[in-house]
Amino acid sequence: MDFECSPKFHLRTFWKILSGRFTFLIRAINAIRKALDCVFIRSSTQAILYIHHSAPLACVSENIMKWLLLLSLVALSQCRVTKVSLKKGKSLRQNLKEHGLLEDFLKKHPRNLASKYFPGLANEAASEPLSNYMDMEYYGTISIGTPAQEFSVLFDTGSSNLWVPSVYCSSAACTNHNQFNPSDSSTYEAINESLSIQYGSGSMTGFLAYDTVQVGGIVDTKQIFGLSETEPGTAFEYSEFDGILGLAFPSIASSGATPVFDNMMNEGLVSQDLFSVYLSSDEQSGSFVMFGGIDSSYYSGSLNWIPLSAETYWEITMDSITMNGETIACSGGCQAIIDTGTSLLAGPSTGISNIESYIGASDGTISCSAMSSLPNIVFTINGIEFPVPPSAYILDESGSCSSGFESIDVSTSSGELWILGDVFISQYYVVFDRANNQVALASVA
């Protein structure tokens, strides 16, 4: 029996397994009973213990059996952590621009980022799906079915459903992406339930089904997911990813579908009920989402824990936004959503206007040379300052620079709303903790 284990083991996780996860205890005992050649490796000490098939199990002393049980539990807890690499590709905005379609697209389909979080604000006359996904860039690979069918998906903390294109979809957006074929999967289970998800100025429609979903090293059996039948328009057609894997709360999942991470937690497939995200400064590689664990080698200092203000999106309360000690937005506090599915920093038009005026941006464009002289923008959250440097909030695309900000005009019952997208997340290692309904931020190493 082989264990591919993470280098860390948390004592809290061990006691959690001992106190409640009897399934893994039974598996551990059975594994010991069936052991012929077992190797348990504790990476921090490189200690190795062998049981040879030539030694009868009955001859193993009671104390050794206890140690074997302990080591098996440690190994099991470590093995329930998986890291999925994320690739940074071209955003939809870049692809449309390269094809000469961006200006026409924006005229026909006004972008309203707020409608991702408040679907009632969507432009009913528009037919383009996912227009609020124009700047998404980070995506990773999962597989669905038996044998596995691979898909590139956006790991999105701003939504809760998993869906991919299907062979039943004839939209152009489907035909040039990977499509799931139920006939090719022996573990596929159909259900008679439709799915419709509103994304800004449009929607995707399809139906729900169950199948095995593999995310990194985690095999999530009987996971409910969506198969698209329509993805109208050109927006998704030019996206580099096939589908979306939502990581927000089940309360906002369309059709009440259980999110992937909730299924992982319910089935005891992760060591801890949390996941963490690292977005590398490298343009192409290094980024990842880690399920069930935290890798401290990717951040410096300590994690700063922040309680959630709502269990829908990953929403928190922000104290203020300042530049050179002067409050320029979010005066008196506001709400913020940490969203891996949005590249930019978005906020009320007044605040965005103040920021762009301060940094010298005009209609979103800015001189690349300004990057060396502008100050940090400081987001104060839970009494702690989280600065974002100009190298992050000024986007350089082949010598043409633009600001990493966008207007979103919507108020919540707790004040104005900001979206902390990848421009912010790229500066911090972020932990999304479902067990305690909180997030943690630490400066990237």
NUKOL-543129 format. One record per residue (C-alpha): residue in three letters; x, y, z. Coordinates in steps of 0.001 Angstrom, whole numbers, plus 500000, padded with zeros to 6 digits. Layout:
! NUKOL-543129
alaXYZ
...
//
This chain:
! NUKOL-543129
met500000500000500000
asp501575503256498879
phe501032506674500382
glu501980509832498539
cys502005512237501434
ser502275515959501953
pro505280517154503998
lys503121518458506801
phe500931516945509428
his498722518998511742
leu497985517665515224
arg494474519079515077
thr493807516953512003
phe495080513822513763
trp492708514292516715
lys489885515038514269
ile490459511681512626
leu490730509856515971
ser487555511446517312
gly485250511100514372
arg486513509729511075
phe486062506024511781
thr486101505158508099
phe489765505991507907
leu490472504116511158
ile488931500977509694
arg490877501440506477
ala494079501835508464
ile493498498630510413
asn492619496702507268
ala495697498059505557
ile497891496759508382
arg496225493358508311
lys496766493064504574
ala500276494460504642
leu502944492545502799
asp505472495260502030
cys504447498502503732
val506487501647503721
phe505551504654505763
ile507701507709505181
arg507610510693507502
ser509171513301505241
ser510361515612508005
thr512553512918509594
gln512899510515506656
ala512245507651509100
ile511213504433507369
leu509511501415508900
tyr509147498139507007
ile506985495062507577
his508354492195505490
his506047489569504077
ser508296486901505610
ala507297487943509136
pro503855486677510212
leu501572489501511314
ala500700487527514437
cys504309487834515577
val504201491611515597
ser504066492892519162
glu501151494859520516
asn503289497987520832
ile504416497761517209
met500793497331516163
lys499926500519518048
trp502730502395516320
leu501652501034512964
leu498118502228513603
leu499392505659514582
leu501650505888511538
ser498869504753509226
leu496588507469510574
val499331510036510090
ala499920508813506558
leu496218508854505742
ser495794512375507072
gln498781513578505072
cys497619511883501896
arg494334513768501909
val495999516960500686
thr496316517642496973
lys497734520488494946
val496335521404491534
ser498574523480489286
leu497005526549487725
lys498005527950484361
lys497855531612483522
gly496512531939480008
lys495206534766477876
ser492095536440479187
leu488944536699477125
arg489597540442476845
gln493014539750475295
asn491629537151472891
leu488811539412471727
lys491272542268471282
glu493610540093469201
his490700539067466961
gly489573542687466562
leu486270541958468330
leu486666543733471686
glu485293547167470802
asp482224545770469068
phe481659543279471883
leu481706545971474560
lys479277548145472602
lys476766545351472127
his477091543835475582
pro477680546370478338
arg479657544757481120
asn478102544718484587
leu480386542870486972
ala477859543277489791
ser475464540877488092
lys477735537957488926
tyr476887538520492582
phe473402539966492040
pro471902538166488992
gly468850540433489014
leu471072543226487698
ala471902541318484512
asn471182542874481153
glu468158540919479989
ala468549542102476375
ala472064540722476024
ser472740537187474907
glu476442536828475725
pro477274534448478545
leu480073535038481031
ser480824538604479990
asn481903539271483550
tyr484562536604483034
met486405538744480477
asp489577539051482534
met489839535564484000
glu493163533909483334
tyr493980531211485894
tyr492688527714485262
gly493638524100485996
thr492863520564484861
ile490374518091486336
ser488885514881484987
ile485322513546484953
gly484090510011484322
thr485545506498484004
pro487812506405482096
ala488779509996482782
gln487816512801480410
glu489952515896481003
phe488789519503481201
ser490394522858481878
val488297524645484477
leu488355527960486216
phe488641527452490000
asp486211530193490990
thr485631531282494604
gly482889533572493267
ser480467530799492261
ser479471527329493478
asn478626525031490541
leu480808522656488565
trp479889522461484890
val481560521613481594
pro480478521546477934
ser478739518393476750
val478378516556473445
tyr474727517673473486
cys475758521314473031
ser475987522713469501
ser476926526280470451
ala480187527470468918
ala481522527894472450
cys481109524143472977
thr482367522835469666
asn485827524380470103
his486234523151473696
asn486437519729475313
gln482991518153475631
phe481887515520478135
asn480412512372476609
pro478250510402479076
ser478319507338476816
asp482055507009477387
ser481797506844481189
ser480875503660483056
thr480230505611486277
tyr477881508206484782
glu474466508525486432
ala471765510633484829
ile469123512562486759
asn466116514427485419
glu466981517942486522
ser467792521017484463
leu470456523625485198
ser470486527300484305
ile473154529708485514
gln473066533456484972
tyr476490534983484428
gly476189538703483955
ser474815539470480507
gly473786535954479616
ser473536532371480786
met474426528747480287
thr471755526081480291
gly471962522329480537
phe471236519516482947
leu472673517849486034
ala474200514398486422
tyr476502512421488734
asp479923510994487980
thr483408510557489421
val485412513784489454
gln489156513724490047
val490794516919491286
gly494529516457491650
gly494978513311493736
ile491451513418495183
val488856511105493656
asp485408512525494356
thr482853509804493574
lys479237510570492765
gln479763514287492330
ile476878516264490878
phe477863518490487965
gly476362520350485047
leu476554519469481356
ser475917522474479162
glu473504522300476230
thr473642525978475279
glu476386528576475673
pro475168531306473316
gly477312534059471891
thr481028534557471392
ala482287535317474899
phe482860531749476034
glu483945530774472539
tyr487163532746473005
ser487877531616476577
glu490825529306477091
phe489120527146479725
asp486296524665479143
gly484158525046482244
ile483972526327485789
leu484504524708489197
gly482851526894491834
leu484363527062495330
ala481871529336497097
phe479148528196499502
pro476277525808498709
ser473752528541499529
ile474375530150496126
ala474648526951494058
ser472167526822491174
ser469586524007491419
gly470860523221494919
ala473774521201493509
thr476376520207496112
pro479668522000495354
val482768519906494757
phe484560520998497926
asp481483520330500050
asn481400516788498681
met485097516412499494
met484436517499503081
asn481347515315503475
glu483225512232502264
gly486296512902504413
leu488517513308501358
val490523516245502738
ser492674516450505867
gln491274519844506807
asp488091521549505672
leu489951524309503899
phe491755525071500660
ser494419527612499806
val495440529558496718
tyr498789530827495478
leu499075532888492300
ser502655532972491096
ser504366536091489784
asp505599533852486975
glu503454534486483927
gln502958530826483032
ser503615528469485940
gly503841528056489701
ser500279528962490651
phe498122526411492443
val495071525675494533
met495689523232497399
phe492768521232498788
gly492938520197502444
gly496184521930503350
ile498372525001503714
asp501925525246502385
ser503857527720504541
ser506828527720502152
tyr504848530005499840
tyr504296532855502289
ser506289534912504765
gly505307535939508268
ser502115534628509800
leu498616534042508491
asn496175536810509383
trp492713535341510006
ile489636537326509025
pro486041536282509863
leu483483536122507070
ser480606538576507083
ala478437536285504918
glu478455532588504033
thr477566532930500378
tyr480630534234498601
trp483902534607500519
glu482789537975501848
ile484604539989504525
thr484413543470506050
met487093545931504920
asp488045548976507020
ser489398551389504412
ile491446551912501248
thr494290554431501487
met497180555880499468
asn500022557732501212
gly497978557629504427
glu494973559342502831
thr491634557513502672
ile490557557412499047
ala487760554828499212
cys485783552612501598
ser485618555374504175
gly483958554066507335
gly484105550458506149
cys482678548389503326
gln482206544811502170
ala484668542889500009
ile484532539538498209
ile487758537609497619
asp487183536190494161
thr489682534086492208
gly487276534273489277
thr487818538000488724
ser491194539322487646
leu490714542978488478
leu490043545047491589
ala486472546285491376
gly484595548827493441
pro482096551725493353
ser482637554190490520
thr483373557040492947
gly486141555104494669
ile487555553819491379
ser487475557356489956
asn489396558627493004
ile492036555931492611
glu492470556424488859
ser492713560175489315
tyr495344559677492000
ile497478557349489853
gly497000559373486669
ala494930556858484698
ser492596558051481942
asp489811555784480692
gly491673552901482282
thr494956553549480454
ile498140554738482147
ser501770555360481269
cys503949552333481986
ser506654554649483366
ala504321555606486242
met504908552194487769
ser508225553279489280
ser506905556380491046
leu503417555571492297
pro502691554525495916
asn501129551338497206
ile497376551152497570
val496679549892501083
phe493634547777501891
thr493045547689505648
ile491129544595506717
asn490375543577510285
gly492830546247511476
ile495712544903509342
glu497204546682506327
phe497511544758503059
pro499408546868500500
val499168546311496736
pro502121547785494794
pro501874549561491413
ser503577546568489780
ala500394544648490608
tyr497690547255489976
ile499181548470486694
leu498798545832484002
asp501496545750481338
glu500496543991478125
ser503415544161475698
gly504307547733476600
ser500734549004476727
cys499629549663480312
ser496207549876481921
ser494931550133485462
gly493785546990487234
phe490555548621488431
glu486959548455487311
ser483716550063488463
ile480948548042490084
asp478039550049491449
val476036548085493977
ser475447548475497697
thr474851545781500267
ser473025546054503584
ser476476546508505152
gly477730549171502745
glu479444549420499379
leu480904546311497762
trp484439545706496505
ile485780542681494625
leu489336541661495497
gly490316539746492384
asp493608538371491140
val495359541755491218
phe494999541585495009
ile495255537799495441
ser498554537640493547
gln500181539514496441
tyr498925537179499166
tyr498692533505499987
val494984533035500711
val493412530322502870
phe489673529685502531
asp488573527960505747
arg485142526329505654
ala485496524728509099
asn485622528114510829
asn484089530372508151
gln487108532593507792
val489879533473505390
ala493558534077506036
leu496025536295504203
ala499831536288504313
ser502327538027502069
val503690535733499362
ala507270534620499940
//
